[in-house]
């Protein structure tokens, strides 16, 4: 089977062309392609920027150049761009960005015409999605669309009105036209179905994200580096610091802990700093000895923080999946998070997680206390993580691909 992955971008450490966007989506698309590529041939093309042809593990990253885009420019896709920007309300900057994307569709047209692909896997929904679909239909190549989140329903994500309409119109069209769509969590799928006012859509599937379940050895003593005693209880929050990730509530909740517990709790925030609210709060409340912002860390180094941790924590306003939860599981670390997050139905087990049912600082602090006072079976949690391996994830996608090719959907 030969599969073409189409994505806005991916995150690929060590390659500057693929490091402009460092996000969970970027890492995950790359990881899905790599996992599927172990079994089948996977080519991957990104629309964001121009890149050289290269190989990364089991992925063939296709070249995208300015001259190639110009030489394969097709009027049909430019007309489609004109139709889209007149149907939806976009900023001028976004219209120009979409112009580049639709100009690139001629190149994708050329790739599909000559590449002998069995299937196309589209990641994410946006202003150019209709263009992707148009190219696939032109060559009668079946496709799967994976939604890594529902951005128009997430309060913590700034999104243009036009893009919100695109996403919601896509869901309605998917229902009516019976498009096959996969979601990375049950919660996201349920949000879509609630919006469409249906109990269940048979062409909506759930394939949870995966992670590496083989433990890596510690090569940095995080506790020693940051002055954390072995007797301290260390919570680690992995995720870019942002309003949506809501790390500041963890800091606020720390102040609600009993004084004796506060003395022995340390919290490390690991992720790129996209806003200053958390750092300001820590400074204003003189908490820098207990709450530490680490900044962006290479993915190859993240495991050291999980090894050092006693537990992980996540307080996102919304979260498509929450990969750091299962990454913590791999190292036998329990997690405390809010019960209303989309991935909870797929990830939760009482032997591995503490769910906080109210979004108050006191409730989150009580969740911290519970995770601190429970006797967790680290070996059991590590075994539980095997349910979310890359291999399991890849098998699920491959089963769906085969059913698409067999016309069972």
Secondary structure per residue as TSV (DSSP state, phi and psi in degrees):
chain	resnum	aa	ss	phi	psi
A	1	X	-	360.0	134.4
A	2	X	E	-116.3	123.6
A	3	X	E	-123.1	137.0
A	4	X	E	-106.5	121.2
A	5	X	E	-91.5	131.9
A	6	X	E	-118.2	124.4
A	7	X	E	-143.6	155.8
A	8	X	S	-65.0	-41.4
A	9	X	-	-163.0	167.5
A	10	X	-	-132.5	164.1
A	11	X	-	-108.1	120.6
A	12	X	-	-134.3	102.7
A	13	X	T	-65.1	140.5
A	14	X	T	92.3	-6.9
A	15	X	-	-125.0	103.5
A	16	X	G	-54.7	-32.0
A	17	X	G	-64.3	-23.6
A	18	X	G	-115.0	24.1
A	19	X	-	-118.1	12.6
A	20	X	S	-72.5	-27.9
A	21	X	-	-123.7	109.4
A	22	X	-	-105.7	94.1
A	23	X	S	-139.9	166.1
A	24	X	H	-60.8	-39.8
A	25	X	H	-59.7	-46.3
A	26	X	H	-61.1	-43.5
A	27	X	H	-67.1	-40.8
A	28	X	H	-71.8	-39.9
A	29	X	H	-59.8	-43.0
A	30	X	H	-61.3	-43.8
A	31	X	H	-66.7	-38.4
A	32	X	H	-64.8	-45.1
A	33	X	H	-60.7	-42.0
A	34	X	H	-64.9	-44.4
A	35	X	H	-64.7	-43.5
A	36	X	H	-68.5	-35.6
A	37	X	H	-66.3	-18.0
A	38	X	T	-63.8	-31.4
A	39	X	T	-104.0	-41.2
A	40	X	S	-124.2	167.1
A	41	X	E	-78.7	126.3
A	42	X	E	-125.0	122.2
A	43	X	E	-104.6	147.0
A	44	X	E	-134.9	133.6
A	45	X	E	-129.1	131.6
A	46	X	E	-107.6	147.8
A	47	X	S	-91.5	-21.3
A	48	X	S	-83.9	105.2
A	49	X	S	89.4	175.4
A	50	X	-	-113.8	135.3
A	51	X	B	-137.2	156.7
A	52	X	-	-85.8	158.1
A	53	X	-	-71.8	134.4
A	54	X	E	-157.9	168.0
A	55	X	E	-116.6	137.1
A	56	X	E	-131.4	104.3
A	57	X	T	60.3	-118.9
A	58	X	T	-99.7	15.0
A	59	X	E	-109.9	134.7
A	60	X	E	-99.5	105.6
A	61	X	E	-84.3	117.9
A	62	X	-	-78.2	150.1
A	63	X	-	-74.8	144.2
A	64	X	B	-140.1	114.1
A	65	X	-	-120.8	162.6
A	66	X	H	-64.6	-44.5
A	67	X	H	-66.7	-37.2
A	68	X	H	-65.3	-40.5
A	69	X	H	-62.9	-43.0
A	70	X	H	-67.1	-43.6
A	71	X	H	-66.5	-27.1
A	72	X	T	-105.7	15.3
A	73	X	-	-58.2	133.3
A	74	X	-	-129.0	132.9
A	75	X	H	-62.7	-32.4
A	76	X	H	-59.6	-36.0
A	77	X	H	-80.4	-28.9
A	78	X	H	-68.8	-36.9
A	79	X	H	-67.1	-36.0
A	80	X	H	-65.7	-40.6
A	81	X	H	-56.5	-45.8
A	82	X	H	-60.7	-39.9
A	83	X	H	-66.0	-42.9
A	84	X	H	-65.0	-45.3
A	85	X	H	-72.0	-20.7
A	86	X	H	-85.7	-22.0
A	87	X	H	-82.9	-32.7
A	88	X	S	-118.9	156.6
A	89	X	-	-93.0	105.7
A	90	X	-	-117.8	153.7
A	91	X	-	-70.1	160.4
A	92	X	H	-59.8	-39.3
A	93	X	H	-61.3	-42.7
A	94	X	H	-68.6	-36.8
A	95	X	H	-60.6	-41.2
A	96	X	H	-66.1	-39.6
A	97	X	H	-63.0	-44.1
A	98	X	H	-66.5	-30.9
A	99	X	H	-60.0	-43.4
A	100	X	H	-63.7	-42.4
A	101	X	H	-62.9	-46.6
A	102	X	H	-70.1	-30.9
A	103	X	H	-63.4	-32.7
A	104	X	H	-74.0	-15.8
A	105	X	H	-65.1	-27.7
A	106	X	H	-62.9	-36.1
A	107	X	H	-70.3	-40.3
A	108	X	H	-63.1	-39.0
A	109	X	H	-55.4	-46.4
A	110	X	H	-62.7	-41.7
A	111	X	H	-64.3	-43.7
A	112	X	H	-69.7	-33.2
A	113	X	H	-67.4	-34.4
A	114	X	H	-109.1	-10.7
A	115	X	H	-88.3	-9.8
A	116	X	-	55.5	49.1
A	117	X	-	-85.4	144.6
A	118	X	S	-86.9	-29.7
A	119	X	E	-158.8	150.5
A	120	X	E	-116.7	134.0
A	121	X	E	-113.9	111.4
A	122	X	E	-97.6	131.1
A	123	X	E	-112.1	113.8
A	124	X	S	92.6	160.6
A	125	X	-	-125.6	132.4
A	126	X	S	-161.8	-163.0
A	127	X	T	-62.3	-21.0
A	128	X	T	-99.0	-1.7
A	129	X	H	-59.5	-41.0
A	130	X	H	-59.8	-34.9
A	131	X	H	-65.2	-44.1
A	132	X	H	-54.8	-48.4
A	133	X	H	-63.7	-38.5
A	134	X	H	-62.2	-41.8
A	135	X	H	-65.7	-44.3
A	136	X	H	-61.2	-43.4
A	137	X	H	-67.2	-32.9
A	138	X	H	-59.0	-36.9
A	139	X	T	-107.5	12.3
A	140	X	T	53.4	42.0
A	141	X	-	-100.5	121.9
A	142	X	E	-65.5	154.6
A	143	X	E	-145.1	155.7
A	144	X	E	-121.8	137.1
A	145	X	E	-111.5	125.9
A	146	X	E	-107.7	127.4
A	147	X	E	-97.6	118.8
A	148	X	S	-89.3	3.3
A	149	X	-	172.3	172.1
A	150	X	-	-121.9	88.1
A	151	X	G	-64.4	-30.9
A	152	X	G	-71.5	-11.9
A	153	X	G	-104.3	0.6
A	154	X	-	-104.5	116.7
A	155	X	T	-62.9	-30.9
A	156	X	T	-82.2	1.6
A	157	X	S	-110.7	123.1
A	158	X	-	-77.7	127.6
A	159	X	-	-148.7	137.0
A	160	X	-	-65.5	150.0
A	161	X	H	-58.5	-38.4
A	162	X	H	-63.4	-41.6
A	163	X	H	-66.6	-35.8
A	164	X	H	-61.4	-44.3
A	165	X	H	-65.1	-38.8
A	166	X	H	-57.8	-47.5
A	167	X	H	-64.2	-44.6
A	168	X	H	-72.3	-36.0
A	169	X	H	-64.4	-36.3
A	170	X	H	-60.8	-43.3
A	171	X	H	-61.9	-42.7
A	172	X	H	-64.2	-43.4
A	173	X	H	-64.4	-38.9
A	174	X	H	-61.8	-37.1
A	175	X	H	-68.3	-49.8
A	176	X	H	-68.9	-43.1
A	177	X	H	-90.9	0.9
A	178	X	T	56.9	45.3
A	179	X	-	-73.0	141.4
A	180	X	-	-81.9	122.4
A	181	X	E	-131.6	134.1
A	182	X	E	-110.4	145.9
A	183	X	E	-118.9	152.7
A	184	X	S	-87.3	-3.7
A	185	X	S	-154.9	155.5
A	186	X	H	-63.2	-36.2
A	187	X	H	-62.7	-41.2
A	188	X	H	-66.3	-43.5
A	189	X	H	-60.0	-42.3
A	190	X	H	-64.4	-38.2
A	191	X	H	-60.8	-43.4
A	192	X	H	-62.7	-44.3
A	193	X	H	-68.5	-37.0
A	194	X	H	-63.9	-41.0
A	195	X	H	-63.1	-39.1
A	196	X	H	-81.3	-4.6
A	197	X	T	60.1	44.9
A	198	X	-	-129.0	157.1
A	199	X	S	-76.3	-45.2
A	200	X	-	-159.0	141.1
A	201	X	-	-109.6	120.7
A	202	X	T	-69.0	-22.3
A	203	X	T	-94.4	10.0
A	204	X	E	-101.9	123.4
A	205	X	E	-119.2	159.7
A	206	X	E	-120.0	123.1
A	207	X	-	-129.5	100.7
A	208	X	-	-63.2	150.6
A	209	X	-	-65.2	162.3
A	210	X	-	-123.1	178.3
A	211	X	B	-152.1	172.1
A	212	X	-	-76.0	121.0
A	213	X	-	-98.5	1.8
A	214	X	S	-89.2	120.3
A	215	X	-	-65.0	141.6
A	216	X	-	-99.4	151.7
A	217	X	-	-76.8	148.6
A	218	X	-	-70.4	127.1
A	219	X	-	-123.3	6.6
A	220	X	S	-146.0	126.7
A	221	X	-	-84.8	94.6
A	222	X	H	-64.0	-39.6
A	223	X	H	-63.0	-41.3
A	224	X	H	-68.5	-41.3
A	225	X	H	-62.4	-40.5
A	226	X	T	-104.1	14.4
A	227	X	T	65.3	41.6
A	228	X	-	-105.7	121.4
A	229	X	-	-71.2	155.8
A	230	X	T	-64.2	-25.5
A	231	X	T	-81.1	-14.0
A	232	X	S	-72.8	147.3
A	233	X	E	-94.0	116.6
A	234	X	E	-104.1	119.7
A	235	X	E	-101.3	137.1
A	236	X	E	-122.0	129.2
A	237	X	E	-113.8	111.7
A	238	X	E	-101.8	121.9
A	239	X	S	159.6	144.0
A	240	X	-	-56.5	133.1
A	241	X	B	-72.3	117.1
A	242	X	S	-156.9	169.8
A	243	X	T	-64.7	-37.9
A	244	X	T	-68.2	-40.8
A	245	X	T	-69.9	-22.7
A	246	X	T	59.9	37.8
A	247	X	H	-62.3	-26.7
A	248	X	H	-62.2	-28.9
A	249	X	H	-69.0	-31.2
A	250	X	H	-62.7	-42.7
A	251	X	H	-63.9	-42.4
A	252	X	H	-65.5	-39.7
A	253	X	H	-68.7	-29.6
A	254	X	H	-56.1	-37.5
A	255	X	T	-69.5	-16.9
A	256	X	T	-88.1	-5.0
A	257	X	S	-71.7	148.6
A	258	X	-	-56.8	147.1
A	259	X	H	-54.3	-42.0
A	260	X	H	-63.5	-35.3
A	261	X	H	-74.5	-37.5
A	262	X	H	-58.0	-35.4
A	263	X	H	-63.7	-29.0
A	264	X	H	-106.7	3.0
A	265	X	E	-97.6	131.9
A	266	X	E	-124.0	142.2
A	267	X	E	-129.8	126.3
A	268	X	E	-107.9	127.2
A	269	X	E	-102.9	110.9
A	270	X	E	-107.9	111.4
A	271	X	S	162.5	161.9
A	272	X	-	-63.9	137.4
A	273	X	B	-87.0	110.7
A	274	X	-	-105.3	-7.6
A	275	X	-	-156.2	158.5
A	276	X	S	-99.2	0.1
A	277	X	H	-58.6	-41.8
A	278	X	H	-65.9	-48.4
A	279	X	H	-61.7	-39.9
A	280	X	H	-64.5	-42.0
A	281	X	H	-63.1	-43.5
A	282	X	H	-62.2	-43.6
A	283	X	H	-67.2	-45.2
A	284	X	H	-63.5	-30.2
A	285	X	T	-102.9	9.3
A	286	X	T	54.5	50.5
A	287	X	-	-110.1	11.2
A	288	X	T	-64.3	-18.9
A	289	X	T	-77.2	-21.6
A	290	X	T	-112.3	-30.4
A	291	X	E	-116.4	118.5
A	292	X	E	-127.0	125.8
A	293	X	E	-89.8	116.6
A	294	X	E	-85.4	-31.8
A	295	X	E	91.1	-172.6
A	296	X	-	-72.3	133.8
A	297	X	-	-124.1	134.7
A	298	X	-	-55.0	144.1
A	299	X	G	-58.8	-29.7
A	300	X	G	-70.2	-8.8
A	301	X	G	-110.5	-9.7
A	302	X	H	-60.1	-34.8
A	303	X	H	-58.3	-28.9
A	304	X	H	-62.6	-33.0
A	305	X	H	-73.2	-38.1
A	306	X	H	-66.0	-39.4
A	307	X	H	-61.7	-41.0
A	308	X	H	-73.3	-26.5
A	309	X	-	-71.8	154.7
A	310	X	S	-92.5	-28.3
A	311	X	E	-161.8	161.0
A	312	X	E	-106.5	162.8
A	313	X	E	-141.5	147.1
A	314	X	E	-144.9	129.7
A	315	X	-	-127.9	26.8
A	316	X	-	-55.9	145.0
A	317	X	S	-66.0	-41.7
A	318	X	S	-146.0	153.0
A	319	X	-	-156.3	121.2
A	320	X	S	-60.4	-46.7
A	321	X	-	-139.3	-50.8
A	322	X	-	90.2	59.6
A	323	X	H	-59.3	-33.4
A	324	X	H	-62.7	-23.4
A	325	X	H	-64.3	-50.0
A	326	X	H	-76.1	-26.2
A	327	X	H	-63.0	-38.2
A	328	X	H	-65.8	-39.8
A	329	X	H	-55.2	-40.0
A	330	X	H	-53.9	-35.7
A	331	X	T	-98.4	16.7
A	332	X	T	76.1	20.8
A	333	X	-	-99.1	127.6
A	334	X	E	-72.7	167.2
A	335	X	E	-130.5	147.3
A	336	X	E	-119.9	128.7
A	337	X	E	-154.7	174.5
A	338	X	E	-80.4	141.0
A	339	X	T	-69.5	-19.8
A	340	X	T	-90.6	4.2
A	341	X	S	-69.9	148.3
A	342	X	T	-60.5	-34.4
A	343	X	T	-84.5	-8.6
A	344	X	H	-55.4	-44.2
A	345	X	H	-59.6	-28.9
A	346	X	H	-85.8	-27.2
A	347	X	H	-104.2	-25.1
A	348	X	-	-68.7	135.5
A	349	X	-	-149.4	136.7
A	350	X	T	-61.5	-20.3
A	351	X	T	-84.1	-1.5
A	352	X	T	-132.8	-12.9
A	353	X	E	-141.1	152.6
A	354	X	E	-115.0	121.7
A	355	X	E	-99.4	132.1
A	356	X	E	-102.0	117.3
A	357	X	-	-89.2	-13.9
A	358	X	S	-119.4	146.8
A	359	X	-	-96.4	47.6
A	360	X	S	-107.0	158.6
A	361	X	H	-63.0	-39.4
A	362	X	H	-65.9	-41.6
A	363	X	H	-63.4	-40.4
A	364	X	H	-67.9	-38.5
A	365	X	H	-62.3	-40.0
A	366	X	H	-65.0	-34.2
A	367	X	H	-64.1	-40.0
A	368	X	H	-61.0	-44.6
A	369	X	H	-61.7	-39.7
A	370	X	H	-65.9	-42.1
A	371	X	H	-68.6	-29.0
A	372	X	H	-73.1	-34.8
A	373	X	H	-95.7	-5.3
A	374	X	S	-85.6	149.5
A	375	X	-	-95.2	98.7
A	376	X	-	-87.5	144.4
A	377	X	-	-95.9	95.6
A	378	X	H	-60.3	-39.0
A	379	X	H	-64.3	-39.5
A	380	X	H	-64.7	-42.9
A	381	X	H	-62.1	-40.9
A	382	X	H	-61.9	-42.0
A	383	X	H	-65.2	-37.6
A	384	X	H	-61.5	-34.1
A	385	X	H	-61.6	-23.0
A	386	X	G	-62.8	-20.0
A	387	X	G	-67.8	-14.3
A	388	X	G	-121.7	32.1
A	389	X	B	-75.5	160.3
A	390	X	H	-59.9	-36.6
A	391	X	H	-63.3	-44.2
A	392	X	H	-63.3	-45.2
A	393	X	H	-59.1	-47.0
A	394	X	H	-61.2	-42.3
A	395	X	H	-60.1	-38.3
A	396	X	H	-65.5	-43.9
A	397	X	H	-64.0	-42.7
A	398	X	H	-63.6	-36.4
A	399	X	H	-63.1	-41.6
A	400	X	H	-65.5	-45.6
A	401	X	H	-54.3	-46.3
A	402	X	H	-65.1	-38.6
A	403	X	H	-66.5	-35.8
A	404	X	H	-62.7	-46.2
A	405	X	H	-67.1	-30.7
A	406	X	T	-84.4	2.7
A	407	X	T	59.6	36.8
A	408	X	-	-89.3	-4.9
A	409	X	-	-114.0	360.0
